Amino acid sequence: MANYISKIFGDSPVAPMQHHMEVCFKAAQALLPFIEKTMEQEWEEVDKWRGQIVELEQEADELKKQIRGQLPKSMFMPVPREDLLNLLWAQDQIANTVRDISGLVVGRKMIIPEKLCASFMEFVQRNCAAAKKARKSVRELDELYNTGFRGAEADFVERLVGELDVIENETDEMQAKVREELFKLENDLPPVDVIFLYQIIELIGKIGDMAERIGRRLELLLSH
């Protein structure tokens, strides 16, 4: 285990952050087939994807603990340790949220109304796109670290952060659209199902929110 930790950290204190983000992104990506199979009510496949999501969230959680424990409290770095830990928290929320979504769907064997499926899936896809853009931004952390969070690399990351803002605004608009469509269907659905559908929509939107927050954390790092 010690060799594994050493290998992850390498020469850069941000290398494990990138590894953690990669795992969180994989969890977000797994949400796509999970929701597709939910719409098709293929519950055996849904359970399989739920299992993968749980494994990825657990891996992310273990990495988070390792990073917190191994990141020195006093190290000459171009950015404060606390800022890196805040970034780590935002990343981790993506995997946590995906696990929450999958648990709620499986636990209630939720059925997504057919009339809602198209806009619902677009909403999921756009939030996962936000997670992908966040991963792309975090992938630049090692270069940023090496350049002291300055120069052309910093400019590139600032553009990525701007793109995250745009995607987050789009997911907010799409969330409003999905909620509006669900509102129109409320009278034809069991009230309890409606409540939990709204909760799922809220959780999916949180993925985009956390991706945007990752961008904000990176923006803070660039300000030092």
N, C-alpha and C positions, 0 to 999 in steps of 0.2 A: 504493500500500500504506500509506503514511504517513497519508493521509486516512482510509483504512479503519480503521486502528488508532485514530485520533483519534475517529472516529465511534463505535466500539465503547465506548471508555472514557468519553467524554462527561465529565460533571461528577462521576460517581461511580466510585470505584475498583472497585466490585463489579459494575458493569454487564457487563463481559466474563465474569465468573463465571456470571452468569445465562445468557448466550449459550452458554457452554460446556456448562452443565447441560442446556440445551435440546437440544443436539446429542447429548449422551450419552443423554438420554431417548428421542430418536428411534431411536437404535440399539437400545435395550431394546425399544421398541415393534415394531421390525422383526423381533425374535425370534419374535413370535407367529405371523405368517404363515410365517416360515421353518420353525418346528417343525411347523405344520399341513401344509405341503407335504412335509416330511420324512416325516410319518406316512403321507401318501398316496403316497409314493415318486414324486413328480413332480419329478424331478431337474433338469429345465430351469428350473422355477420356483424350486427350492431354490437353484440357482446364481445366479439373478437377485437373490434376496433376500440371498444371501451377498455379492454385489457391492455392494449398497446398504449393507450393514452395514460392509464394508471402507471404503467412501467416507466414511461417517459417523465411523468410528473415526479415519481419517486427518485428517478435518476437526477433530475434537476434539483430536487430538494437536497439530495446527498451532496451534490456539487456545491450548492449554496452554503451548506454547513462547512464543507472543506475550505471554501474560499474565505468565509468569515474567520475560521480558525487559523488559517495559514497566512493570510495577508498581514504582514507586519504592521504593528501600531506606530512604528517610527521608521520611516523609510524615505530616502530622498527621492521624491517623485514630483513631477510638474503639476500634479493635481492632488487635492486632499483625499485621504483615504475614505473619509465619510462620503464624498461624492461618488466614489466607485461603489460603495456599499448601497447608496441610494439607487444607483443605476442597476445594481444586482437585484434589488427588491422589485423594481419595475419589470425587469425581465422575468423574474420568477412568477409574477402575477399572471402572466400569459398562460403558463403551464397550469397554474392553480385554477384559473378560470375555466380552461378547457376541461379539466377534470370535473369541476363542479357542474358544467353543462352536461357532460356525458353521464354523470351520476344521476342527475335529475331526470334526464330522458329515459335512461334504463330503468330507474326505480319506479317510474310511473308508466312505462311502456307508452310514451307519449305519441300521439298521432298528430301530424302536422296537416291541417286541412288542405285539400288539393288546390283550392283556389288561392292559397297563400304560398304554395311551394315555390313558384318561379321567383317572386320578389324575395322570399325568405332565403333561397339559395344564393341569389345575387348578393344579399346582405352578408351572408357567411363568407362568401368568396372575397368580398372587398375587405372585410376585417382580417382575413388570412393574408391578403395582399399587404395590409398594413404591417402585420407581423414579419412578413418577408422583407419589406423595406427597412424595418427596424433591425433585422438581422444584418442586412447589407451595411447599415450604418455602423453597427457594433464591430463588424469585420474590419473596419478601418482603425479600430482603437490602437492596435499595435504600431501602425505607421504614425498615428497621431502622437503616441507616446514617444516614439523615437525622434520625432521632429519637434518635441516640446509643445505640441498642440498649436502649431503655427504653420504658415506657408500654404502651398497649393493643396496639401492634403486636408488642411482645416477648411479651406474654401469648398472642397468637394463634399466634405461632411455637412457643411452648412447648407449646401444645396439639397442633400438628402433629407436633412431635418425639415427644410421647407416643403419638400415633397410629402413628408409624413403629415405635416399640417394640412395639406390639401386633401390627402386621403382621409384623415380623421374627420374633416368637415363633410366629406362625401358620405362617410359611414353614418354620421349624425343625421344627414338628410334621408338616407336609406332607412335608417331605424324609424324615423318619423313616418315614412311611407308604409313600412311593414305594420307598424302599430295602427295606422289608419285603416289598412286593409283588414286587420284583425278585428278592429272595432265594428266594421260593417258586417262581420260574420258572427258577432257575439250571440245574437239571438238564436242562432242555429246550433250552438255548441254548449256542452255542459259547463256551467259557471266555473267549476273547479279547474277544468281543462284550460279555460280562458286565462285564469289567474296564473297558472304555471307557464302558459305560452308567453305571457307578458314577461314573466321572470326570465325565461330562456332568451327572449329578445334582448332584455337588459344585459344579461351576462355576455351574449355574443358581442354586443356593442362595447363591452368593457375591454375586449381584446384590442380593438382599434384605439380606445382611450389609453391603454397601457403602452401601445406602440408609440403613440404620440408623446406620452410621458417619457419614454426612452429618448426620443428626440430632444425633449426639453433638458433631460439630464446631460446629454451629450453637448447641448448648447451651453450649459453651465460649465462643463469641463473646458470648453473652448474659450470661455471668458476669463480663465485664470492666466 
